[in-house]
Amino acid sequence: MAVMLRATSVGCAVTLLAAACRSDRAKAAPSVVDVVVAPVQVRDVPIVQEWAAQTFGANDVEVRARVKGFLTQKAYKEGAPVRRGALLFQIDPQEYQAAAAQARATVAAAQAGLSKANTDVARLRPLAERNAVSRQDLDHAVAAQQAAQGQVDAAQAALRTAQLDLGYTKVTSPIDGLAGVSQADVGSLVGSPGPTLLTTVSQVDTIKVKFRISEQEYLTLVRALGDSVRTTRPRGEARLELVLADGSVYGSKGRVVTVDRSVDPTTGTLGIEALFPNPTGLLRPGQFGRVRAPVTTRANAIIVPQRAVREMQGTFSVGVLKPDSTIEVRPVKAGARVGSEWVVDSGLVAGAVIVVEGMQKVRPGVKVRASSPGAVSDTSTRQ
């Protein structure tokens, strides 16, 4: 009986050991991982450079009060388009109307004095020629005539000044454009102690975009865009693109119109201004974005989807499919971005097949089941 129990115990132990071994082998056996792969592309691609930029109106004109007074009217809608010469603000004109009336009266009095002086000279001149009056009397009359003429000139200048001041009480738009938010309310005292900013009018049918580039980038840009950068004349086709804050690319291209005179010695950068057409009014002054321009074309560049590149602590890598259906994680040197793709400067060769989806599931030594993006799409469609 004891021998049978001992045999049974040994048999159970052997059975448990075999089951444990099978379990360990099952755990050690790697499962197949599904990944999506695609061959790297080789083609000529334009290489672009980007610079931080800000938008301005083609003309941004500050509208200021040129005379002192209280605002009695705001005659425009903030943020709405205005025409050149349209009334924006009205300053109380009464003081200036009175000054203009006084100046007109002064002119009238000076002209009366000049008329009398002219009459005296006309009367005394023939008498002096006949020695009926002294020559000194004629000289005094001529001097009085000249003084009266000077008074008329001074009075007329004062009248013009008074009329100008009266005209400045009507604050009008200097250009066609969009009028900004009012910086002064009706009833406010403006024009004291200096010209008060009332609003800003911006011409927005064309938008000016300003950005700064380094000296090296300037040299590269000159070689790419030619005379339109070397001079301030907008020659050639528009080749600049504007990337907006939401990442979208503005629909119209722009051209360089102004290049700063010199490189800023403190920053080593050069100021550039470009003009972009804005027929729909999408662009507004003060927006931020990025200007980019094609600077060269790279022949036979190796292109990979951006999602296939893994970045970790400044290093980049991709998964390369090996002949034995395993994946090699290969470090690469990433170059310029072209839309949603990346130019690889080194680490890959033409003909290499890389993982574009499922890289996060791959482990060293694990077999993979590779499929193309088209096959995955077809399978999902059938399902």
C-alpha positions in Angstrom: 0.0 0.0 0.0 2.8 2.4 0.8 4.5 1.5 -2.4 1.4 2.4 -4.4 1.0 5.8 -2.6 4.6 6.6 -3.3 4.2 5.7 -7.0 1.1 7.8 -7.2 2.9 10.8 -5.6 5.7 10.5 -8.0 3.3 10.4 -11.0 1.5 13.5 -9.8 4.8 15.3 -9.4 5.8 14.3 -12.9 2.5 15.4 -14.3 2.7 18.8 -12.5 6.2 19.3 -13.7 5.3 18.6 -17.3 2.3 21.0 -17.1 4.6 23.7 -15.7 7.1 23.2 -18.5 4.4 23.5 -21.1 3.1 26.7 -19.4 6.6 28.2 -19.4 7.1 27.3 -23.1 3.7 28.8 -23.9 4.8 32.0 -22.1 8.2 32.1 -23.8 6.7 31.5 -27.2 6.4 34.9 -28.8 3.0 35.8 -30.4 2.8 37.3 -33.8 2.2 41.1 -33.9 0.2 42.8 -36.7 1.9 45.9 -38.1 1.4 48.1 -41.1 4.5 48.6 -43.3 5.3 50.6 -46.4 8.5 51.1 -48.5 10.3 54.4 -48.1 9.7 56.8 -50.9 12.4 58.3 -53.0 11.6 61.5 -54.9 12.7 65.1 -55.5 11.2 67.4 -52.8 11.4 71.2 -52.3 13.0 72.2 -49.1 11.4 75.1 -47.3 12.4 77.3 -44.4 10.0 78.9 -42.0 10.1 82.1 -39.9 7.9 83.4 -37.2 5.8 86.3 -38.6 3.2 88.9 -37.6 0.6 90.6 -39.8 0.0 94.3 -40.2 -2.2 96.4 -42.4 -0.7 97.5 -45.7 -1.1 100.9 -44.0 -1.9 101.3 -40.3 -2.7 105.0 -39.7 -3.2 106.4 -36.3 -6.1 108.9 -36.2 -5.4 111.6 -33.6 -7.1 114.8 -32.4 -5.1 117.8 -33.7 -7.1 120.4 -31.8 -8.2 120.6 -28.2 -11.8 120.1 -27.3 -14.6 117.8 -26.1 -15.8 115.0 -28.3 -19.4 115.5 -29.2 -19.9 112.6 -31.6 -18.5 109.2 -32.7 -19.7 108.8 -36.2 -18.5 105.3 -37.2 -19.0 101.7 -36.3 -16.0 100.2 -34.6 -14.4 97.4 -36.7 -16.4 98.4 -39.8 -14.9 99.5 -43.1 -14.7 103.2 -43.7 -14.0 105.3 -46.8 -11.3 107.9 -47.1 -12.7 111.3 -45.9 -15.5 109.7 -43.9 -16.4 111.4 -40.6 -15.1 109.4 -37.6 -15.3 111.9 -34.7 -16.7 115.4 -34.1 -15.0 117.8 -31.7 -17.0 120.7 -30.3 -16.5 123.4 -33.0 -17.9 126.5 -31.2 -14.6 127.8 -29.9 -13.1 127.5 -33.4 -16.1 128.9 -35.2 -15.8 132.0 -33.0 -12.0 132.2 -33.7 -12.6 131.9 -37.4 -15.3 134.6 -37.3 -12.9 136.9 -35.4 -10.1 136.2 -37.9 -12.5 137.1 -40.8 -13.3 140.4 -39.1 -9.6 141.2 -38.7 -9.1 140.5 -42.4 -11.9 142.9 -43.3 -10.5 145.6 -41.1 -7.0 145.1 -42.5 -8.3 145.3 -46.0 -10.2 148.5 -45.2 -6.9 150.0 -43.9 -5.1 148.9 -47.1 -7.8 150.4 -49.2 -7.4 153.8 -47.5 -3.6 153.5 -47.8 -3.9 152.8 -51.5 -6.2 155.8 -52.0 -3.8 158.1 -50.1 -0.8 157.0 -52.3 -2.9 157.3 -55.5 -3.9 160.9 -54.4 -0.4 162.1 -53.2 1.7 160.7 -56.1 0.6 163.1 -58.8 0.7 166.0 -56.4 4.2 165.2 -55.4 5.2 165.1 -59.1 3.9 168.7 -59.4 5.6 169.6 -56.1 2.2 170.4 -54.7 3.0 168.3 -51.6 6.4 167.4 -50.2 8.2 164.2 -51.2 8.2 163.2 -47.5 4.4 163.1 -47.4 4.4 160.7 -50.3 7.0 158.5 -48.6 4.9 158.3 -45.5 1.9 157.3 -47.5 3.8 154.6 -49.3 5.1 153.3 -46.0 1.6 153.2 -44.6 0.4 151.4 -47.7 3.1 148.7 -47.2 2.3 148.4 -43.5 -1.4 148.0 -44.4 -0.6 145.3 -46.9 1.4 143.4 -44.3 -1.5 143.6 -41.9 -3.8 142.2 -44.5 -1.3 139.3 -45.2 -1.0 138.6 -41.4 -4.8 138.7 -41.0 -5.3 136.3 -43.9 -2.7 133.9 -42.5 -4.5 134.0 -39.1 -7.8 133.3 -40.9 -6.3 130.3 -42.7 -5.0 129.0 -39.3 -8.4 129.5 -37.7 -10.1 127.7 -40.6 -7.7 124.8 -40.4 -8.4 124.4 -36.7 -12.1 124.5 -37.4 -11.7 121.9 -40.0 -9.7 119.7 -37.6 -12.8 119.5 -35.4 -14.1 117.1 -37.9 -11.8 114.0 -37.6 -12.0 112.0 -40.8 -10.5 108.8 -42.1 -7.2 109.3 -44.0 -7.5 106.1 -46.0 -10.0 103.4 -47.0 -9.8 100.6 -44.5 -11.1 99.1 -41.3 -11.5 101.4 -38.3 -10.5 100.1 -35.0 -11.9 100.4 -31.5 -12.3 104.0 -30.3 -9.7 105.1 -27.7 -11.9 108.0 -26.4 -15.6 108.3 -25.6 -18.0 111.1 -26.3 -17.6 113.8 -23.7 -13.9 113.2 -23.3 -11.4 116.1 -23.5 -9.0 115.4 -26.3 -6.1 117.1 -27.9 -4.5 118.1 -24.6 -1.7 118.2 -23.7 -0.9 116.7 -27.1 -2.6 114.9 -30.1 -4.8 112.3 -28.5 -5.0 108.9 -30.2 -8.7 108.3 -31.2 -8.5 105.1 -33.2 -6.4 103.4 -35.9 -7.5 102.7 -39.5 -5.9 99.8 -41.3 -5.8 99.0 -45.0 -6.6 95.3 -45.2 -7.3 94.5 -48.8 -3.6 93.8 -48.8 -1.8 92.6 -45.7 1.8 93.3 -44.8 3.7 90.4 -43.1 6.9 91.1 -41.2 9.5 88.6 -40.1 13.2 88.4 -39.4 15.8 86.1 -40.8 19.4 85.3 -40.0 22.2 86.5 -42.2 22.8 82.9 -43.4 19.1 82.5 -44.2 19.1 85.7 -46.1 21.9 84.5 -48.4 20.0 81.3 -49.0 16.8 83.1 -49.6 18.5 85.5 -52.1 19.7 82.5 -54.1 16.2 81.0 -54.1 14.1 84.1 -54.7 16.5 86.3 -56.5 15.9 90.0 -57.2 12.7 90.2 -55.2 14.8 89.8 -52.0 17.9 91.8 -53.1 15.8 94.9 -54.0 12.6 96.4 -52.7 10.8 96.0 -56.0 8.3 93.1 -56.0 9.6 91.2 -59.0 8.8 87.7 -60.2 6.0 85.3 -59.0 4.7 85.3 -55.5 6.4 82.3 -53.7 5.9 82.9 -50.0 3.4 80.9 -48.0 1.7 82.0 -44.8 0.9 79.3 -42.2 -1.8 80.6 -39.8 -2.1 80.0 -36.1 -4.4 76.9 -36.6 -1.8 75.3 -38.8 -3.7 75.9 -42.1 -1.9 77.4 -45.1 -3.3 80.7 -46.3 -4.8 80.4 -49.8 -2.8 83.2 -51.5 0.9 83.5 -51.8 2.9 86.6 -51.1 6.0 88.3 -52.3 8.9 90.2 -50.6 8.5 94.0 -51.0 10.9 95.4 -48.4 14.3 94.3 -47.1 15.9 96.2 -44.2 18.9 98.3 -44.9 21.3 96.3 -42.6 21.7 93.3 -40.4 20.9 94.1 -36.7 24.3 93.6 -35.0 22.6 92.7 -31.7 20.5 89.9 -33.1 22.2 89.1 -36.3 18.9 89.2 -38.2 17.5 91.1 -41.1 14.0 92.5 -41.2 11.8 91.4 -44.2 8.3 92.7 -45.2 6.1 90.8 -47.6 2.6 91.6 -49.0 -0.2 89.1 -49.3 -3.5 89.8 -51.1 -6.5 89.7 -48.7 -9.6 89.9 -50.9 -11.8 88.0 -48.4 -10.7 89.9 -45.3 -9.6 86.7 -43.5 -6.4 88.2 -42.4 -6.4 91.0 -39.8 -3.5 93.0 -38.3 -1.9 91.5 -35.3 -2.2 87.9 -36.2 0.8 85.6 -35.7 1.9 82.8 -38.0 4.9 81.5 -39.9 6.1 82.5 -43.3 7.8 79.8 -45.4 9.6 79.8 -48.7 11.2 77.1 -50.9 14.9 77.6 -50.7 16.2 74.5 -52.6 15.1 71.2 -54.2 16.6 68.0 -52.8 17.0 65.3 -55.4 16.3 61.6 -54.7 15.4 62.4 -51.1 14.3 59.5 -48.8 10.8 60.3 -47.5 9.0 58.6 -44.6 5.6 59.4 -43.0 6.0 61.6 -39.9 4.0 59.1 -37.8 6.6 56.4 -38.6 9.4 58.3 -36.8 9.8 57.9 -33.1 11.5 60.7 -31.1 13.0 60.2 -27.7 15.3 62.7 -26.0 16.3 64.4 -29.2 17.0 61.1 -31.1 14.9 59.7 -33.9 14.3 56.1 -34.9 12.2 54.0 -37.3 11.2 50.3 -37.4 12.7 48.5 -40.4 11.2 45.1 -41.4 13.9 42.4 -41.7 13.8 39.3 -44.0 13.0 37.0 -41.0 9.7 39.0 -40.3 11.2 40.7 -37.2 11.7 44.5 -36.7 15.0 46.3 -36.3 14.7 49.7 -34.5 17.1 51.8 -36.5 18.3 55.3 -35.5 18.0 57.9 -38.3 18.9 61.5 -38.8 15.7 63.4 -39.5 15.9 66.4 -41.9 13.3 68.8 -43.2 9.6 68.3 -42.9 7.5 68.3 -46.1 3.9 68.5 -45.1 3.1 65.3 -43.1 6.3 63.6 -44.2 9.9 63.7 -43.1 13.1 63.8 -45.1 15.6 61.3 -43.7 19.2 62.5 -44.1 20.8 59.2 -43.0 20.0 55.8 -41.6 17.8 54.5 -44.4 18.4 53.4 -48.0 16.1 53.1 -51.0 14.1 49.9 -50.9 13.8 49.7 -47.1 10.4 48.7 -45.7 9.4 50.5 -42.5 6.7 50.2 -39.9 4.1 53.0 -40.2 1.5 51.7 -37.7 1.9 49.4 -34.7 5.5 50.2 -33.8 4.5 50.6 -30.1 3.6 46.8 -30.0 6.9 45.6 -31.4 9.5 43.9 -29.1 12.9 42.5 -30.1 12.7 39.0 -31.5 9.0 39.1 -31.9 7.6 38.0 -35.3 5.3 40.4 -37.1 2.6 39.9 -39.6 3.1 42.8 -42.0 0.4 44.3 -44.2 0.3 47.4 -46.4 -1.9 50.5 -45.6 -4.1 49.6 -48.6 -4.7 46.1 -47.3 -5.7 47.3 -43.9 -8.1 49.8 -45.5 -9.7 47.1 -47.7 -10.1 44.8 -44.7 -11.8 47.5 -42.6 -14.1 48.3 -45.5 -15.2 44.7 -45.9 -15.9 44.5 -42.2 
